[in-house]
Amino acid sequence: MRNEILKYLETNSRIDLGELAVLLGTDEITVANEVAAMEKEKIICGYHTLIDWDKTGVEKVNALIEVRVTPQRGQGFDRIAERIYNYPEVFAVYLISGRYDLLVTLEGKSLKEVSQFVSDKLSTLDSVISTATHFILKKYKDHGTIMVPKKGSERMLVTP
């Protein structure tokens, strides 16, 4: 049952637990207890709202920064990752395979602010060998949600 609960919550964290219980063929108390247990066990780590900031008029810049580092003896990548994820500008940090070791996602008010973060804070860390910054220009799909409006029919309307 846990996997089914997680699948529903991942796509709609606001689903009513009573409605979820009906969908799963069980009672609301059972679902509520499972959700509470998974929150306590940190299986469910948080609930988030996906916002299309482009439609709000708020200026935000999102960037993906690839970071190559020298792993620390006995701690691997964990210590440098912790230093990076503790910056408030940093949205997420992932250990990745390939030419780079870490992928850092970050939000800023401007391209200059993000660039300054990379040059002043990220690149100056002892273990950081190199970085590559990629700015997100447009989001087509985010967290499984399509962010662009569906196009109407491209057929011409024929009137009598």
GIRAPE-V761299 format. One line per field, one symbol per residue. psi: psi as a letter, one per 30 degrees, with the letter a starting at -180 (. if undefined). burial: # if it has 24 or more other ideal C-beta (glycine too) atoms within 12 Angstrom, else .. Layout:
psi = ???
burial = ???
This chain:
psi = eeeeeeeeeefifgkkeeeeeeefhaleeeeeeeeeeeeefgejflklkkkjfffffkkkkkkkjkkkljkkkffbfeeeeeeeffkffkelkkkllaflekkkklklfleeeeeeeeeeeeffkefkellkkkkjekkekkhfkkfkkkklkgkkkkk.
burial = ....##.##.....#.#..##..#......#..##........................##########.......#..##.###.#.#####......#########.....#..##..###.#.##..#.#.##........................
